[in-house]
């Protein structure tokens, strides 16, 4: 079971028998946003090091 599917299952248990697809979309979007934030953070840090000459 993938992490996204697992989060969807947890969401369904907490909210009863809600729309499983909706939970999957919400959790997938949240995961993607968090991953992109991490990628941007690392890229920014590396660019700063290059520009500062470290």
mmCIF file as Biopython writes it, N, C-alpha, C and O atoms, coordinates in Angstrom:
data_model
#
loop_
_atom_site.group_PDB
_atom_site.id
_atom_site.type_symbol
_atom_site.label_atom_id
_atom_site.label_alt_id
_atom_site.label_comp_id
_atom_site.label_asym_id
_atom_site.label_entity_id
_atom_site.label_seq_id
_atom_site.pdbx_PDB_ins_code
_atom_site.Cartn_x
_atom_site.Cartn_y
_atom_site.Cartn_z
_atom_site.occupancy
_atom_site.B_iso_or_equiv
_atom_site.auth_seq_id
_atom_site.auth_asym_id
_atom_site.pdbx_PDB_model_num
ATOM 1   N N  . UNK A ? 1  ? 0.853   -1.183 0.000  1.0 0.0 1  A 1 
ATOM 2   C CA . UNK A ? 1  ? 0.000   0.000  0.000  1.0 0.0 1  A 1 
ATOM 3   C C  . UNK A ? 1  ? 0.896   1.243  0.000  1.0 0.0 1  A 1 
ATOM 4   O O  . UNK A ? 1  ? 1.801   1.361  0.826  1.0 0.0 1  A 1 
ATOM 5   N N  . UNK A ? 2  ? 0.642   2.148  -0.913 1.0 0.0 2  A 1 
ATOM 6   C CA . UNK A ? 2  ? 1.466   3.352  -0.981 1.0 0.0 2  A 1 
ATOM 7   C C  . UNK A ? 2  ? 1.127   4.298  0.155  1.0 0.0 2  A 1 
ATOM 8   O O  . UNK A ? 2  ? 0.082   4.169  0.794  1.0 0.0 2  A 1 
ATOM 9   N N  . UNK A ? 3  ? 2.018   5.252  0.404  1.0 0.0 3  A 1 
ATOM 10  C CA . UNK A ? 3  ? 1.780   6.215  1.478  1.0 0.0 3  A 1 
ATOM 11  C C  . UNK A ? 3  ? 0.530   7.042  1.196  1.0 0.0 3  A 1 
ATOM 12  O O  . UNK A ? 3  ? -0.243  7.331  2.109  1.0 0.0 3  A 1 
ATOM 13  N N  . UNK A ? 4  ? 0.332   7.423  -0.062 1.0 0.0 4  A 1 
ATOM 14  C CA . UNK A ? 4  ? -0.844  8.225  -0.411 1.0 0.0 4  A 1 
ATOM 15  C C  . UNK A ? 4  ? -2.114  7.432  -0.131 1.0 0.0 4  A 1 
ATOM 16  O O  . UNK A ? 4  ? -3.073  7.971  0.422  1.0 0.0 4  A 1 
ATOM 17  N N  . UNK A ? 5  ? -2.127  6.177  -0.502 1.0 0.0 5  A 1 
ATOM 18  C CA . UNK A ? 5  ? -3.305  5.335  -0.257 1.0 0.0 5  A 1 
ATOM 19  C C  . UNK A ? 5  ? -3.530  5.151  1.235  1.0 0.0 5  A 1 
ATOM 20  O O  . UNK A ? 5  ? -4.668  5.161  1.705  1.0 0.0 5  A 1 
ATOM 21  N N  . UNK A ? 6  ? -2.441  4.983  1.978  1.0 0.0 6  A 1 
ATOM 22  C CA . UNK A ? 6  ? -2.545  4.818  3.422  1.0 0.0 6  A 1 
ATOM 23  C C  . UNK A ? 6  ? -3.160  6.059  4.059  1.0 0.0 6  A 1 
ATOM 24  O O  . UNK A ? 6  ? -4.024  5.944  4.928  1.0 0.0 6  A 1 
ATOM 25  N N  . UNK A ? 7  ? -2.725  7.236  3.638  1.0 0.0 7  A 1 
ATOM 26  C CA . UNK A ? 7  ? -3.298  8.471  4.172  1.0 0.0 7  A 1 
ATOM 27  C C  . UNK A ? 7  ? -4.769  8.585  3.827  1.0 0.0 7  A 1 
ATOM 28  O O  . UNK A ? 7  ? -5.562  9.074  4.632  1.0 0.0 7  A 1 
ATOM 29  N N  . UNK A ? 8  ? -5.138  8.138  2.641  1.0 0.0 8  A 1 
ATOM 30  C CA . UNK A ? 8  ? -6.548  8.169  2.248  1.0 0.0 8  A 1 
ATOM 31  C C  . UNK A ? 8  ? -7.356  7.250  3.151  1.0 0.0 8  A 1 
ATOM 32  O O  . UNK A ? 8  ? -8.464  7.601  3.557  1.0 0.0 8  A 1 
ATOM 33  N N  . UNK A ? 9  ? -6.819  6.082  3.467  1.0 0.0 9  A 1 
ATOM 34  C CA . UNK A ? 9  ? -7.519  5.147  4.343  1.0 0.0 9  A 1 
ATOM 35  C C  . UNK A ? 9  ? -7.687  5.739  5.740  1.0 0.0 9  A 1 
ATOM 36  O O  . UNK A ? 9  ? -8.762  5.632  6.330  1.0 0.0 9  A 1 
ATOM 37  N N  . UNK A ? 10 ? -6.651  6.355  6.267  1.0 0.0 10 A 1 
ATOM 38  C CA . UNK A ? 10 ? -6.734  6.977  7.591  1.0 0.0 10 A 1 
ATOM 39  C C  . UNK A ? 10 ? -7.787  8.073  7.577  1.0 0.0 10 A 1 
ATOM 40  O O  . UNK A ? 10 ? -8.584  8.182  8.509  1.0 0.0 10 A 1 
ATOM 41  N N  . UNK A ? 11 ? -7.795  8.883  6.528  1.0 0.0 11 A 1 
ATOM 42  C CA . UNK A ? 11 ? -8.787  9.951  6.412  1.0 0.0 11 A 1 
ATOM 43  C C  . UNK A ? 11 ? -10.200 9.409  6.398  1.0 0.0 11 A 1 
ATOM 44  O O  . UNK A ? 11 ? -11.090 9.986  7.022  1.0 0.0 11 A 1 
ATOM 45  N N  . UNK A ? 12 ? -10.420 8.313  5.701  1.0 0.0 12 A 1 
ATOM 46  C CA . UNK A ? 12 ? -11.753 7.717  5.643  1.0 0.0 12 A 1 
ATOM 47  C C  . UNK A ? 12 ? -12.175 7.189  7.004  1.0 0.0 12 A 1 
ATOM 48  O O  . UNK A ? 12 ? -13.346 7.296  7.366  1.0 0.0 12 A 1 
ATOM 49  N N  . UNK A ? 13 ? -11.261 6.631  7.754  1.0 0.0 13 A 1 
ATOM 50  C CA . UNK A ? 13 ? -11.607 6.118  9.083  1.0 0.0 13 A 1 
ATOM 51  C C  . UNK A ? 13 ? -11.993 7.260  10.019 1.0 0.0 13 A 1 
ATOM 52  O O  . UNK A ? 13 ? -12.905 7.123  10.834 1.0 0.0 13 A 1 
ATOM 53  N N  . UNK A ? 14 ? -11.289 8.388  9.896  1.0 0.0 14 A 1 
ATOM 54  C CA . UNK A ? 14 ? -11.572 9.516  10.781 1.0 0.0 14 A 1 
ATOM 55  C C  . UNK A ? 14 ? -12.893 10.192 10.430 1.0 0.0 14 A 1 
ATOM 56  O O  . UNK A ? 14 ? -13.576 10.704 11.316 1.0 0.0 14 A 1 
ATOM 57  N N  . UNK A ? 15 ? -13.255 10.201 9.171  1.0 0.0 15 A 1 
ATOM 58  C CA . UNK A ? 15 ? -14.433 10.938 8.722  1.0 0.0 15 A 1 
ATOM 59  C C  . UNK A ? 15 ? -15.598 10.026 8.350  1.0 0.0 15 A 1 
ATOM 60  O O  . UNK A ? 15 ? -16.562 10.483 7.736  1.0 0.0 15 A 1 
ATOM 61  N N  . UNK A ? 16 ? -15.528 8.769  8.704  1.0 0.0 16 A 1 
ATOM 62  C CA . UNK A ? 16 ? -16.594 7.848  8.319  1.0 0.0 16 A 1 
ATOM 63  C C  . UNK A ? 16 ? -16.366 7.349  6.902  1.0 0.0 16 A 1 
ATOM 64  O O  . UNK A ? 16 ? -15.223 7.180  6.476  1.0 0.0 16 A 1 
ATOM 65  N N  . UNK A ? 17 ? -17.439 7.113  6.179  1.0 0.0 17 A 1 
ATOM 66  C CA . UNK A ? 17 ? -17.313 6.543  4.831  1.0 0.0 17 A 1 
ATOM 67  C C  . UNK A ? 17 ? -17.435 7.644  3.789  1.0 0.0 17 A 1 
ATOM 68  O O  . UNK A ? 17 ? -18.251 7.551  2.872  1.0 0.0 17 A 1 
ATOM 69  N N  . UNK A ? 18 ? -16.634 8.674  3.928  1.0 0.0 18 A 1 
ATOM 70  C CA . UNK A ? 18 ? -16.662 9.805  2.995  1.0 0.0 18 A 1 
ATOM 71  C C  . UNK A ? 18 ? -16.148 9.425  1.623  1.0 0.0 18 A 1 
ATOM 72  O O  . UNK A ? 18 ? -15.931 8.250  1.327  1.0 0.0 18 A 1 
ATOM 73  N N  . UNK A ? 19 ? -15.961 10.411 0.807  1.0 0.0 19 A 1 
ATOM 74  C CA . UNK A ? 19 ? -15.513 10.206 -0.566 1.0 0.0 19 A 1 
ATOM 75  C C  . UNK A ? 19 ? -14.026 9.856  -0.573 1.0 0.0 19 A 1 
ATOM 76  O O  . UNK A ? 19 ? -13.175 10.713 -0.334 1.0 0.0 19 A 1 
ATOM 77  N N  . UNK A ? 20 ? -13.729 8.603  -0.846 1.0 0.0 20 A 1 
ATOM 78  C CA . UNK A ? 20 ? -12.343 8.128  -0.825 1.0 0.0 20 A 1 
ATOM 79  C C  . UNK A ? 20 ? -11.481 8.866  -1.857 1.0 0.0 20 A 1 
ATOM 80  O O  . UNK A ? 20 ? -10.335 9.209  -1.566 1.0 0.0 20 A 1 
ATOM 81  N N  . UNK A ? 21 ? -12.015 9.112  -3.052 1.0 0.0 21 A 1 
ATOM 82  C CA . UNK A ? 21 ? -11.234 9.798  -4.085 1.0 0.0 21 A 1 
ATOM 83  C C  . UNK A ? 21 ? -10.887 11.219 -3.653 1.0 0.0 21 A 1 
ATOM 84  O O  . UNK A ? 21 ? -9.785  11.700 -3.919 1.0 0.0 21 A 1 
ATOM 85  N N  . UNK A ? 22 ? -11.818 11.887 -2.991 1.0 0.0 22 A 1 
ATOM 86  C CA . UNK A ? 22 ? -11.556 13.247 -2.535 1.0 0.0 22 A 1 
ATOM 87  C C  . UNK A ? 22 ? -10.408 13.261 -1.523 1.0 0.0 22 A 1 
ATOM 88  O O  . UNK A ? 22 ? -9.524  14.114 -1.598 1.0 0.0 22 A 1 
ATOM 89  N N  . UNK A ? 23 ? -10.423 12.320 -0.580 1.0 0.0 23 A 1 
ATOM 90  C CA . UNK A ? 23 ? -9.345  12.251 0.401  1.0 0.0 23 A 1 
ATOM 91  C C  . UNK A ? 23 ? -8.008  11.970 -0.274 1.0 0.0 23 A 1 
ATOM 92  O O  . UNK A ? 23 ? -6.985  12.547 0.092  1.0 0.0 23 A 1 
ATOM 93  N N  . UNK A ? 24 ? -8.026  11.074 -1.264 1.0 0.0 24 A 1 
ATOM 94  C CA . UNK A ? 24 ? -6.784  10.746 -1.965 1.0 0.0 24 A 1 
ATOM 95  C C  . UNK A ? 24 ? -6.223  11.977 -2.655 1.0 0.0 24 A 1 
ATOM 96  O O  . UNK A ? 24 ? -5.018  12.224 -2.603 1.0 0.0 24 A 1 
ATOM 97  N N  . UNK A ? 25 ? -7.092  12.754 -3.303 1.0 0.0 25 A 1 
ATOM 98  C CA . UNK A ? 25 ? -6.633  13.972 -3.982 1.0 0.0 25 A 1 
ATOM 99  C C  . UNK A ? 25 ? -6.069  14.974 -2.983 1.0 0.0 25 A 1 
ATOM 100 O O  . UNK A ? 25 ? -5.013  15.560 -3.219 1.0 0.0 25 A 1 
ATOM 101 N N  . UNK A ? 26 ? -6.761  15.170 -1.881 1.0 0.0 26 A 1 
ATOM 102 C CA . UNK A ? 26 ? -6.293  16.130 -0.880 1.0 0.0 26 A 1 
ATOM 103 C C  . UNK A ? 26 ? -4.926  15.709 -0.345 1.0 0.0 26 A 1 
ATOM 104 O O  . UNK A ? 26 ? -4.008  16.526 -0.272 1.0 0.0 26 A 1 
ATOM 105 N N  . UNK A ? 27 ? -4.790  14.453 0.024  1.0 0.0 27 A 1 
ATOM 106 C CA . UNK A ? 27 ? -3.534  13.993 0.596  1.0 0.0 27 A 1 
ATOM 107 C C  . UNK A ? 27 ? -2.408  13.988 -0.430 1.0 0.0 27 A 1 
ATOM 108 O O  . UNK A ? 27 ? -1.273  14.330 -0.096 1.0 0.0 27 A 1 
ATOM 109 N N  . UNK A ? 28 ? -2.698  13.610 -1.663 1.0 0.0 28 A 1 
ATOM 110 C CA . UNK A ? 28 ? -1.674  13.619 -2.710 1.0 0.0 28 A 1 
ATOM 111 C C  . UNK A ? 28 ? -1.197  15.047 -2.949 1.0 0.0 28 A 1 
ATOM 112 O O  . UNK A ? 28 ? 0.004   15.287 -3.072 1.0 0.0 28 A 1 
ATOM 113 N N  . UNK A ? 29 ? -2.126  15.992 -3.016 1.0 0.0 29 A 1 
ATOM 114 C CA . UNK A ? 29 ? -1.743  17.389 -3.227 1.0 0.0 29 A 1 
ATOM 115 C C  . UNK A ? 29 ? -0.906  17.913 -2.068 1.0 0.0 29 A 1 
ATOM 116 O O  . UNK A ? 29 ? 0.058   18.648 -2.279 1.0 0.0 29 A 1 
ATOM 117 N N  . UNK A ? 30 ? -1.266  17.545 -0.865 1.0 0.0 30 A 1 
ATOM 118 C CA . UNK A ? 30 ? -0.503  17.981 0.307  1.0 0.0 30 A 1 
ATOM 119 C C  . UNK A ? 30 ? 0.912   17.423 0.257  1.0 0.0 30 A 1 
ATOM 120 O O  . UNK A ? 30 ? 1.879   18.144 0.507  1.0 0.0 30 A 1 
ATOM 121 N N  . UNK A ? 31 ? 1.031   16.148 -0.063 1.0 0.0 31 A 1 
ATOM 122 C CA . UNK A ? 31 ? 2.353   15.518 -0.144 1.0 0.0 31 A 1 
ATOM 123 C C  . UNK A ? 31 ? 3.191   16.174 -1.232 1.0 0.0 31 A 1 
ATOM 124 O O  . UNK A ? 31 ? 4.372   16.447 -1.020 1.0 0.0 31 A 1 
ATOM 125 N N  . UNK A ? 32 ? 2.598   16.431 -2.392 1.0 0.0 32 A 1 
ATOM 126 C CA . UNK A ? 32 ? 3.328   17.067 -3.493 1.0 0.0 32 A 1 
ATOM 127 C C  . UNK A ? 32 ? 3.809   18.451 -3.083 1.0 0.0 32 A 1 
ATOM 128 O O  . UNK A ? 32 ? 4.956   18.810 -3.349 1.0 0.0 32 A 1 
ATOM 129 N N  . UNK A ? 33 ? 2.950   19.230 -2.441 1.0 0.0 33 A 1 
ATOM 130 C CA . UNK A ? 33 ? 3.347   20.574 -2.001 1.0 0.0 33 A 1 
ATOM 131 C C  . UNK A ? 33 ? 4.498   20.511 -1.012 1.0 0.0 33 A 1 
ATOM 132 O O  . UNK A ? 33 ? 5.442   21.295 -1.110 1.0 0.0 33 A 1 
ATOM 133 N N  . UNK A ? 34 ? 4.432   19.590 -0.065 1.0 0.0 34 A 1 
ATOM 134 C CA . UNK A ? 34 ? 5.505   19.466 0.919  1.0 0.0 34 A 1 
ATOM 135 C C  . UNK A ? 34 ? 6.817   19.050 0.265  1.0 0.0 34 A 1 
ATOM 136 O O  . UNK A ? 34 ? 7.879   19.569 0.611  1.0 0.0 34 A 1 
ATOM 137 N N  . UNK A ? 35 ? 6.747   18.120 -0.675 1.0 0.0 35 A 1 
ATOM 138 C CA . UNK A ? 35 ? 7.959   17.692 -1.376 1.0 0.0 35 A 1 
ATOM 139 C C  . UNK A ? 35 ? 8.559   18.831 -2.186 1.0 0.0 35 A 1 
ATOM 140 O O  . UNK A ? 35 ? 9.776   19.019 -2.191 1.0 0.0 35 A 1 
ATOM 141 N N  . UNK A ? 36 ? 7.710   19.594 -2.873 1.0 0.0 36 A 1 
ATOM 142 C CA . UNK A ? 36 ? 8.203   20.730 -3.649 1.0 0.0 36 A 1 
ATOM 143 C C  . UNK A ? 36 ? 8.836   21.784 -2.750 1.0 0.0 36 A 1 
ATOM 144 O O  . UNK A ? 36 ? 9.848   22.381 -3.117 1.0 0.0 36 A 1 
ATOM 145 N N  . UNK A ? 37 ? 8.260   22.018 -1.590 1.0 0.0 37 A 1 
ATOM 146 C CA . UNK A ? 37 ? 8.849   22.971 -0.649 1.0 0.0 37 A 1 
ATOM 147 C C  . UNK A ? 37 ? 10.246  22.520 -0.243 1.0 0.0 37 A 1 
ATOM 148 O O  . UNK A ? 37 ? 11.162  23.338 -0.154 1.0 0.0 37 A 1 
ATOM 149 N N  . UNK A ? 38 ? 10.413  21.228 0.003  1.0 0.0 38 A 1 
ATOM 150 C CA . UNK A ? 38 ? 11.727  20.705 0.379  1.0 0.0 38 A 1 
ATOM 151 C C  . UNK A ? 38 ? 12.724  20.858 -0.763 1.0 0.0 38 A 1 
ATOM 152 O O  . UNK A ? 38 ? 13.873  21.244 -0.544 1.0 0.0 38 A 1 
ATOM 153 N N  . UNK A ? 39 ? 12.285  20.555 -1.981 1.0 0.0 39 A 1 
ATOM 154 C CA . UNK A ? 39 ? 13.165  20.678 -3.149 1.0 0.0 39 A 1 
ATOM 155 C C  . UNK A ? 39 ? 13.596  22.128 -3.327 1.0 0.0 39 A 1 
ATOM 156 O O  . UNK A ? 39 ? 14.780  22.402 -3.523 1.0 0.0 39 A 1 
ATOM 157 N N  . UNK A ? 40 ? 12.645  23.060 -3.261 1.0 0.0 40 A 1 
ATOM 158 C CA . UNK A ? 40 ? 12.972  24.477 -3.405 1.0 0.0 40 A 1 
ATOM 159 C C  . UNK A ? 40 ? 13.912  24.937 -2.299 1.0 0.0 40 A 1 
ATOM 160 O O  . UNK A ? 40 ? 14.810  25.745 -2.534 1.0 0.0 40 A 1 
ATOM 161 N N  . UNK A ? 41 ? 13.705  24.428 -1.111 1.0 0.0 41 A 1 
ATOM 162 C CA . UNK A ? 41 ? 14.545  24.803 0.018  1.0 0.0 41 A 1 
ATOM 163 C C  . UNK A ? 41 ? 15.992  24.357 -0.210 1.0 0.0 41 A 1 
ATOM 164 O O  . UNK A ? 41 ? 16.927  25.121 0.027  1.0 0.0 41 A 1 
ATOM 165 N N  . UNK A ? 42 ? 16.166  23.135 -0.665 1.0 0.0 42 A 1 
ATOM 166 C CA . UNK A ? 42 ? 17.512  22.613 -0.935 1.0 0.0 42 A 1 
ATOM 167 C C  . UNK A ? 42 ? 18.168  23.383 -2.070 1.0 0.0 42 A 1 
ATOM 168 O O  . UNK A ? 42 ? 19.341  23.743 -1.974 1.0 0.0 42 A 1 
ATOM 169 N N  . UNK A ? 43 ? 17.428  23.639 -3.141 1.0 0.0 43 A 1 
ATOM 170 C CA . UNK A ? 43 ? 17.978  24.382 -4.280 1.0 0.0 43 A 1 
ATOM 171 C C  . UNK A ? 43 ? 18.384  25.787 -3.849 1.0 0.0 43 A 1 
ATOM 172 O O  . UNK A ? 43 ? 19.455  26.265 -4.221 1.0 0.0 43 A 1 
ATOM 173 N N  . UNK A ? 44 ? 17.539  26.445 -3.071 1.0 0.0 44 A 1 
ATOM 174 C CA . UNK A ? 44 ? 17.854  27.797 -2.589 1.0 0.0 44 A 1 
ATOM 175 C C  . UNK A ? 44 ? 19.127  27.781 -1.749 1.0 0.0 44 A 1 
ATOM 176 O O  . UNK A ? 44 ? 19.987  28.649 -1.897 1.0 0.0 44 A 1 
ATOM 177 N N  . UNK A ? 45 ? 19.241  26.803 -0.879 1.0 0.0 45 A 1 
ATOM 178 C CA . UNK A ? 45 ? 20.420  26.695 -0.019 1.0 0.0 45 A 1 
ATOM 179 C C  . UNK A ? 45 ? 21.679  26.487 -0.857 1.0 0.0 45 A 1 
ATOM 180 O O  . UNK A ? 45 ? 22.703  27.127 -0.617 1.0 0.0 45 A 1 
ATOM 181 N N  . UNK A ? 46 ? 21.602  25.590 -1.841 1.0 0.0 46 A 1 
ATOM 182 C CA . UNK A ? 46 ? 22.768  25.320 -2.686 1.0 0.0 46 A 1 
ATOM 183 C C  . UNK A ? 46 ? 23.145  26.534 -3.520 1.0 0.0 46 A 1 
ATOM 184 O O  . UNK A ? 46 ? 24.329  26.836 -3.674 1.0 0.0 46 A 1 
ATOM 185 N N  . UNK A ? 47 ? 22.150  27.235 -4.062 1.0 0.0 47 A 1 
ATOM 186 C CA . UNK A ? 47 ? 22.432  28.445 -4.836 1.0 0.0 47 A 1 
ATOM 187 C C  . UNK A ? 47 ? 23.082  29.508 -3.964 1.0 0.0 47 A 1 
ATOM 188 O O  . UNK A ? 47 ? 24.010  30.191 -4.398 1.0 0.0 47 A 1 
ATOM 189 N N  . UNK A ? 48 ? 22.604  29.648 -2.751 1.0 0.0 48 A 1 
ATOM 190 C CA . UNK A ? 48 ? 23.180  30.621 -1.825 1.0 0.0 48 A 1 
ATOM 191 C C  . UNK A ? 48 ? 24.639  30.282 -1.542 1.0 0.0 48 A 1 
ATOM 192 O O  . UNK A ? 48 ? 25.487  31.173 -1.507 1.0 0.0 48 A 1 
ATOM 193 N N  . UNK A ? 49 ? 24.936  29.003 -1.340 1.0 0.0 49 A 1 
ATOM 194 C CA . UNK A ? 49 ? 26.323  28.594 -1.102 1.0 0.0 49 A 1 
ATOM 195 C C  . UNK A ? 49 ? 27.202  28.912 -2.303 1.0 0.0 49 A 1 
ATOM 196 O O  . UNK A ? 49 ? 28.329  29.380 -2.139 1.0 0.0 49 A 1 
ATOM 197 N N  . UNK A ? 50 ? 26.700  28.662 -3.509 1.0 0.0 50 A 1 
ATOM 198 C CA . UNK A ? 50 ? 27.474  28.937 -4.723 1.0 0.0 50 A 1 
ATOM 199 C C  . UNK A ? 50 ? 27.714  30.435 -4.862 1.0 0.0 50 A 1 
ATOM 200 O O  . UNK A ? 50 ? 28.832  30.865 -5.145 1.0 0.0 50 A 1 
ATOM 201 N N  . UNK A ? 51 ? 26.669  31.226 -4.663 1.0 0.0 51 A 1 
ATOM 202 C CA . UNK A ? 51 ? 26.791  32.677 -4.823 1.0 0.0 51 A 1 
ATOM 203 C C  . UNK A ? 51 ? 27.690  33.299 -3.759 1.0 0.0 51 A 1 
ATOM 204 O O  . UNK A ? 51 ? 28.383  34.280 -4.030 1.0 0.0 51 A 1 
ATOM 205 N N  . UNK A ? 52 ? 27.684  32.738 -2.557 1.0 0.0 52 A 1 
ATOM 206 C CA . UNK A ? 52 ? 28.503  33.281 -1.472 1.0 0.0 52 A 1 
ATOM 207 C C  . UNK A ? 52 ? 29.931  32.733 -1.520 1.0 0.0 52 A 1 
ATOM 208 O O  . UNK A ? 52 ? 30.806  33.213 -0.799 1.0 0.0 52 A 1 
ATOM 209 N N  . UNK A ? 53 ? 30.162  31.742 -2.356 1.0 0.0 53 A 1 
ATOM 210 C CA . UNK A ? 53 ? 31.503  31.209 -2.530 1.0 0.0 53 A 1 
ATOM 211 C C  . UNK A ? 53 ? 31.929  30.203 -1.475 1.0 0.0 53 A 1 
ATOM 212 O O  . UNK A ? 53 ? 33.124  30.026 -1.240 1.0 0.0 53 A 1 
ATOM 213 N N  . UNK A ? 54 ? 30.972  29.542 -0.837 1.0 0.0 54 A 1 
ATOM 214 C CA . UNK A ? 54 ? 31.322  28.536 0.171  1.0 0.0 54 A 1 
ATOM 215 C C  . UNK A ? 54 ? 31.684  27.290 -0.543 1.0 0.0 54 A 1 
ATOM 216 O O  . UNK A ? 54 ? 32.019  26.289 0.092  1.0 0.0 54 A 1 
#
